[in-house]
Amino acid sequence: MKIDHVRFYVEDASVTREWFVHQLGFRSLASSQDAQGCFEVVSSGSVYVVLCSPLTPTGPIAGFLQQHPPGVADVAFCVADIEATVAQALRHGATLRQPLQIERQQSGCFKWATIAAWGDLTHTFVERSGITSLLPAPHPSIPFSSHRSSFIGIDHLVLNVASGELEQAVRWYEAVLGFQPQQRFDIQTSYSGLCSRVMRHPLGQVQLPINEPASPNSQIQEFLDINRGPGIQHIALETVDLVSAIAQLRCRGVSLLQVPSSYYTQLRQRSRLPLSEIDLQQVEAQEILVDWQDGDDAVLLQTFTQPIFGLPTFFFELIERQVSSANASRRAQGFGEGNFRALFEAIEREQMKRGSLARIAHHE
C-alpha cells in the first residue's frame, strides 16, 4: 500500500492551484470540470494533489465545505488487490461510499472504490495494471511522470480525532485497513497536551500518526473546533535538502513556524550533536528543528508551514531524513520525538497570538 493522491476540497480550485505552484513549487498538470465542480491537479515528485471546488450549492464538495473549512477530503491508497482490500474493509464494518468501478484504458486497467473513514474523511482505493492515467474519466488523461522538484514524496500524514476516540480510531485503522500500531506519545505542557499513536502499514511505507487532545485548550482541540470535527491536520512532504527547500519557500513568501533562538542554544548543549557548526548555523538560519537517535548520526530535520487556509487547521510539514554515515541504507527514523515539546510549544505560541490559548488558560 502507498499513498496514490490526496484530494482537497477548497473554495476556488484555480486560486489554490496558483498557491501550490507559486508558493510550494508544484507543477500544474491538468484542469477539468463536471456538473458538480472544478478540478485542478498539481504534483511535486511523486506527490499528486487533486484540488476540487464546487460549481453548485449541492453535491459532495459543496456539502463538505458547508460543514468544514477547506481541507483534505480524501486520501487515496494504491493497493495490489482492490477486491480483497474492499472485502476486508466491509467485513470490519466500513461503509462503502463508491462501489468498485473498473475503467479499461488504452494501455491498462484502472479500478477504484471509496469507503467512509474517520469523521467526514474518506479513503479511495486504487488498483492499476498496465499504464494508466492518474484519474479516471471524465478527467483528462494525466500520465504519471517525474520532474525535478523540492519534494520527493509524502513521508506521513496526521489525523486529529476527538478526545476519547484515539483508541477507537487506532482499532478502526488496524482492522479495516491493516495498519499496525507503533509508538505512543503523550505531550504535556503547563498549558495543554495531546496523545498520539503512530500507525504504519506493513505492506509499504504509509505512516499515519493519530492525535487526540489531552486538555480542552489543546491545539488539537482548537483544530477540532474550527474544523468542526476530525480531519487531516497536516501532511509531511519529504525532501533531500531541507535547508535549500526552506530557503526557496521563504523567497516565495511561504509563512513558516517560528523557532526561538533558545532552541538552538539548548541544541548546542546536547551531547554528541551530529551536525557541524556550519551545518547547524544553516539549520538555525532557516529555523529548522533537529532530532536524532542516541548512537546514530542519521539526522531528522523538520519544520512546518503556518496553516495554509487562513484558519488554524491544515498545514504542511517539511521533512528530511538523512542517512547514517556508517550505513547508507539506514535513514533517520521517527517523527522528531525530541522536538515534540519544542514543536508543541511553538504552536502554543501561535495560539497565544490568536488569543485562544491565553483566554482559555485564564478561565481555568
C-alpha positions as CSV (number, residue, x, y, z in Angstrom):
1,M,0.0,0.0,0.0
2,K,1.2,3.5,-0.8
3,I,-0.4,6.9,-1.0
4,D,-1.7,7.4,-4.5
5,H,-3.0,11.0,-4.3
6,V,-4.7,13.4,-1.9
7,R,-7.9,15.3,-2.6
8,F,-8.6,18.7,-1.1
9,Y,-12.0,20.4,-1.2
10,V,-11.5,24.2,-1.4
11,E,-13.5,27.3,-2.3
12,D,-11.7,28.0,-5.5
13,A,-9.5,25.3,-7.1
14,S,-7.8,27.6,-9.5
15,V,-6.7,30.0,-6.8
16,T,-5.4,27.2,-4.6
17,R,-3.6,25.7,-7.6
18,E,-1.7,29.0,-8.0
19,W,-0.7,28.9,-4.4
20,F,0.7,25.3,-4.8
21,V,2.5,26.3,-7.9
22,H,3.9,29.7,-6.9
23,Q,4.5,29.1,-3.2
24,L,5.3,25.4,-2.9
25,G,6.8,25.0,-6.4
26,F,4.4,22.3,-7.5
27,R,3.6,21.7,-11.2
28,S,0.2,22.2,-12.7
29,L,-0.8,19.1,-14.6
30,A,-4.5,19.4,-15.7
31,S,-7.7,21.3,-15.3
32,S,-11.3,19.9,-15.7
33,Q,-14.8,20.2,-14.5
34,D,-18.1,18.3,-14.4
35,A,-21.6,19.3,-13.4
36,Q,-20.6,19.3,-9.7
37,G,-17.2,21.1,-9.6
38,C,-13.9,22.3,-10.9
39,F,-10.8,20.2,-10.6
40,E,-7.1,21.1,-10.7
41,V,-4.3,18.5,-10.5
42,V,-0.8,19.5,-9.2
43,S,2.3,17.5,-8.4
44,S,5.7,17.5,-6.9
45,G,7.9,14.4,-7.4
46,S,5.6,11.5,-6.5
47,V,3.2,13.8,-4.6
48,Y,-0.1,14.2,-6.5
49,V,-2.8,16.6,-5.2
50,V,-6.3,17.0,-6.7
51,L,-8.0,20.3,-5.8
52,C,-11.8,20.4,-6.0
53,S,-14.2,23.3,-5.7
54,P,-18.0,23.3,-6.1
55,L,-19.9,24.7,-9.1
56,T,-23.3,24.2,-7.4
57,P,-24.6,24.6,-3.8
58,T,-25.4,20.9,-3.7
59,G,-23.2,17.8,-4.1
60,P,-20.3,16.3,-2.1
61,I,-17.9,19.2,-2.5
62,A,-20.4,21.9,-1.5
63,G,-21.7,19.7,1.3
64,F,-18.2,19.2,2.7
65,L,-17.5,22.9,2.6
66,Q,-20.8,23.7,4.3
67,Q,-19.7,21.6,7.2
68,H,-16.0,22.2,7.3
69,P,-13.4,24.8,6.2
70,P,-11.2,23.9,3.2
71,G,-9.0,20.9,3.8
72,V,-8.3,17.2,3.0
73,A,-11.4,15.3,2.0
74,D,-9.9,12.1,0.7
75,V,-6.6,10.2,1.0
76,A,-6.3,7.6,-1.9
77,F,-4.2,4.5,-1.4
78,C,-2.8,2.4,-4.2
79,V,-3.3,-1.3,-3.4
80,A,-2.3,-4.6,-5.0
81,D,-5.7,-6.3,-4.8
82,I,-8.6,-3.9,-4.6
83,E,-11.2,-6.7,-4.3
84,A,-9.5,-8.1,-1.3
85,T,-8.9,-4.7,0.3
86,V,-12.6,-3.7,-0.1
87,A,-13.8,-7.0,1.2
88,Q,-11.6,-6.7,4.3
89,A,-12.8,-3.2,4.9
90,L,-16.5,-4.1,4.6
91,R,-16.0,-7.2,6.7
92,H,-14.8,-5.0,9.6
93,G,-17.7,-2.6,9.3
94,A,-16.6,0.1,6.8
95,T,-19.2,1.9,4.9
96,L,-18.9,1.9,1.1
97,R,-19.2,5.4,-0.5
98,Q,-18.4,4.4,-4.1
99,P,-18.7,0.8,-5.2
100,L,-16.0,-0.8,-7.2
101,Q,-15.6,0.8,-10.6
102,I,-13.5,-0.5,-13.5
103,E,-12.2,1.6,-16.4
104,R,-10.3,0.0,-19.2
105,Q,-7.9,2.5,-20.7
106,Q,-5.8,2.3,-23.8
107,S,-2.8,0.6,-22.2
108,G,-4.1,-0.5,-18.8
109,C,-6.9,-1.0,-16.4
110,F,-7.9,1.4,-13.6
111,K,-10.0,0.1,-10.6
112,W,-11.3,2.2,-7.7
113,A,-13.7,2.3,-4.8
114,T,-14.2,4.6,-1.8
115,I,-15.1,4.0,1.8
116,A,-16.0,6.4,4.6
117,A,-13.2,6.8,7.1
118,W,-13.0,8.8,10.4
119,G,-15.4,11.7,10.6
120,D,-16.1,13.0,7.1
121,L,-12.7,11.8,5.7
122,T,-12.9,9.2,3.0
123,H,-10.3,6.7,1.6
124,T,-10.3,5.8,-2.1
125,F,-8.6,2.5,-3.0
126,V,-6.9,2.4,-6.4
127,E,-5.6,-0.6,-8.3
128,R,-3.7,-0.1,-11.6
129,S,-2.5,-2.6,-14.1
130,G,-0.5,-1.7,-17.2
131,I,-0.1,2.0,-17.9
132,T,-3.0,4.2,-16.6
133,S,-3.7,7.9,-16.1
134,L,-3.7,9.4,-12.6
135,L,-7.6,9.7,-12.6
136,P,-10.4,8.0,-14.4
137,A,-12.8,9.7,-16.9
138,P,-14.1,12.3,-17.2
139,H,-10.8,13.8,-16.0
140,P,-8.3,14.3,-18.8
141,S,-5.6,11.7,-19.2
142,I,-2.8,12.6,-16.8
143,P,0.3,10.3,-17.1
144,F,2.5,9.6,-14.1
145,S,5.7,11.5,-14.6
146,S,8.6,12.7,-12.5
147,H,10.3,16.1,-12.6
148,R,12.8,18.0,-10.6
149,S,11.2,19.3,-7.5
150,S,11.9,20.2,-3.9
151,F,9.6,17.4,-2.6
152,I,10.0,13.7,-3.5
153,G,7.1,12.2,-1.7
154,I,4.7,12.1,1.3
155,D,6.5,11.0,4.4
156,H,3.4,10.7,6.6
157,L,0.1,12.4,7.3
158,V,-1.6,13.1,10.6
159,L,-5.2,12.6,11.7
160,N,-6.7,14.5,14.6
161,V,-9.6,12.9,16.4
162,A,-11.8,13.9,19.3
163,S,-11.0,13.3,22.9
164,G,-11.6,9.7,23.9
165,E,-11.6,8.5,20.3
166,L,-7.9,7.7,19.9
167,E,-8.0,4.0,20.7
168,Q,-11.2,3.6,18.6
169,A,-9.5,5.2,15.6
170,V,-6.4,3.0,16.1
171,R,-8.6,-0.1,16.2
172,W,-10.5,1.0,13.1
173,Y,-7.4,1.6,11.0
174,E,-5.9,-1.7,12.3
175,A,-9.0,-3.8,11.5
176,V,-10.3,-2.0,8.3
177,L,-7.0,-1.1,6.6
178,G,-4.5,-3.4,8.2
179,F,-2.4,-0.7,9.8
180,Q,-0.2,-1.7,12.8
181,P,0.1,0.4,16.0
182,Q,3.6,1.7,16.7
183,Q,4.9,4.3,19.1
184,R,2.7,6.2,21.6
185,F,3.5,9.8,22.7
186,D,2.0,11.8,25.5
187,I,2.9,15.5,25.4
188,Q,2.0,17.8,28.3
189,T,3.0,21.5,28.9
190,S,1.8,23.8,31.6
191,Y,-0.9,25.0,29.2
192,S,-2.2,21.9,27.3
193,G,-1.4,18.5,26.0
194,L,-2.0,15.8,23.4
195,C,-1.8,12.0,23.0
196,S,-0.5,10.5,19.7
197,R,-0.3,7.0,18.3
198,V,1.7,6.2,15.2
199,M,0.1,3.8,12.7
200,R,2.2,2.1,10.0
201,H,1.1,-0.2,7.2
202,P,3.2,-3.4,6.9
203,L,2.9,-3.5,3.1
204,G,4.6,-0.3,2.1
205,Q,5.7,2.9,3.8
206,V,2.4,4.6,4.7
207,Q,2.6,6.2,8.1
208,L,-0.4,7.7,9.9
209,P,0.1,9.3,13.4
210,I,-3.3,9.9,15.1
211,N,-3.7,12.6,17.7
212,E,-6.3,13.3,20.3
213,P,-6.4,16.3,22.7
214,A,-5.4,15.8,26.3
215,S,-6.8,19.1,27.5
216,P,-9.8,21.3,26.5
217,N,-7.5,24.1,25.2
218,S,-5.1,21.9,23.3
219,Q,-4.1,22.9,19.8
220,I,-5.7,19.6,18.7
221,Q,-9.0,20.7,20.3
222,E,-8.7,24.1,18.6
223,F,-8.3,22.2,15.2
224,L,-11.3,20.0,16.0
225,D,-13.4,23.1,17.0
226,I,-12.6,25.1,13.9
227,N,-12.6,22.1,11.5
228,R,-15.9,21.1,13.1
229,G,-14.8,17.6,13.5
230,P,-11.9,15.2,13.0
231,G,-9.7,15.6,10.0
232,I,-6.2,15.5,8.5
233,Q,-4.2,18.1,10.4
234,H,-1.1,18.0,8.3
235,I,0.8,16.2,5.5
236,A,4.6,15.8,5.7
237,L,6.4,16.4,2.4
238,E,9.8,14.8,2.2
239,T,12.8,16.5,0.6
240,V,16.5,15.5,0.2
241,D,17.7,19.0,1.1
242,L,15.5,20.8,3.6
243,V,17.8,23.8,4.1
244,S,17.6,24.7,0.4
245,A,13.9,23.8,0.2
246,I,13.1,26.1,3.1
247,A,15.2,28.9,1.7
248,Q,13.3,28.7,-1.6
249,L,9.9,28.6,0.2
250,R,10.9,31.8,2.2
251,C,11.8,33.5,-1.0
252,R,8.4,32.6,-2.4
253,G,6.7,34.1,0.6
254,V,5.6,31.0,2.5
255,S,5.0,31.6,6.2
256,L,6.7,29.1,8.4
257,L,6.5,28.3,12.1
258,Q,8.9,30.4,14.2
259,V,11.5,28.7,16.3
260,P,13.1,30.7,19.2
261,S,16.9,31.1,19.3
262,S,16.8,29.4,22.7
263,Y,16.0,26.1,20.9
264,Y,19.4,26.2,19.2
265,T,21.2,27.2,22.4
266,Q,19.8,24.1,24.0
267,L,20.6,22.0,20.9
268,R,24.3,23.0,21.1
269,Q,24.3,21.8,24.8
270,R,23.2,18.3,23.9
271,S,25.9,15.7,23.8
272,R,27.1,14.1,20.5
273,L,25.3,16.6,18.2
274,P,25.8,15.0,14.8
275,L,26.0,18.3,12.9
276,S,29.0,20.5,12.2
277,E,28.8,24.1,13.4
278,I,28.4,25.3,9.8
279,D,25.5,22.9,9.2
280,L,23.9,24.0,12.5
281,Q,24.2,27.7,11.5
282,Q,22.4,26.9,8.2
283,V,19.7,25.0,10.1
284,E,19.3,27.8,12.6
285,A,19.1,30.4,9.8
286,Q,16.1,28.6,8.3
287,E,14.6,27.8,11.8
288,I,14.6,24.1,11.3
289,L,14.2,21.6,14.1
290,V,16.8,18.8,14.5
291,D,16.5,15.3,16.0
292,W,18.5,12.1,16.1
293,Q,18.6,8.8,18.0
294,D,21.3,8.1,20.6
295,G,24.2,6.2,19.0
296,D,23.2,7.1,15.4
297,D,24.3,10.2,13.4
298,A,21.3,9.9,10.9
299,V,19.7,13.3,11.4
300,L,16.0,14.1,11.1
301,L,15.3,17.7,10.0
302,Q,11.8,19.2,10.0
303,T,9.8,22.4,10.0
304,F,6.2,23.4,9.4
305,T,4.2,25.9,7.4
306,Q,1.7,28.2,9.0
307,P,-1.9,26.9,8.3
308,I,-2.5,27.4,4.6
309,F,-6.2,28.3,4.5
310,G,-6.2,31.3,6.9
311,L,-7.6,29.3,9.8
312,P,-5.7,27.2,12.4
313,T,-6.5,24.0,10.6
314,F,-4.5,22.3,7.8
315,F,-0.7,22.9,7.4
316,F,2.3,21.2,5.8
317,E,5.3,19.7,7.5
318,L,8.6,19.7,5.5
319,I,11.0,16.8,6.5
320,E,14.4,15.4,5.6
321,R,15.6,12.0,6.8
322,Q,19.4,11.9,6.4
323,V,21.3,8.6,6.2
324,S,23.8,7.2,8.7
325,S,27.5,7.7,7.9
326,A,28.1,4.1,9.0
327,N,25.3,2.6,6.9
328,A,23.9,4.4,3.9
329,S,20.8,2.2,3.9
330,R,19.8,3.4,7.4
331,R,17.8,6.6,7.4
332,A,16.7,8.7,10.3
333,Q,13.6,7.2,11.8
334,G,10.7,8.5,14.0
335,F,8.8,11.8,13.9
336,G,11.1,14.1,15.7
337,E,10.2,12.9,19.2
338,G,12.9,15.0,20.6
339,N,11.2,18.0,19.1
340,F,7.6,17.2,20.2
341,R,7.8,19.5,23.1
342,A,9.5,22.3,21.1
343,L,7.0,22.0,18.3
344,F,4.0,21.8,20.7
345,E,5.2,24.9,22.5
346,A,5.9,26.7,19.1
347,I,2.3,26.0,18.1
348,E,1.1,27.1,21.5
349,R,2.8,30.5,20.9
350,E,0.7,30.8,17.7
351,Q,-2.4,30.0,19.8
352,M,-1.4,32.8,22.2
353,K,-1.1,35.2,19.4
354,R,-4.6,34.4,18.3
355,G,-5.7,34.7,22.0
356,S,-7.3,31.2,22.1
357,L,-4.8,29.6,24.5
358,A,-4.3,32.5,26.8
359,R,-8.1,33.1,27.0
360,I,-8.9,29.6,27.9
361,A,-6.0,29.2,30.3
362,H,-7.1,32.4,32.1
363,H,-10.6,30.9,32.8
364,E,-9.2,27.7,34.3
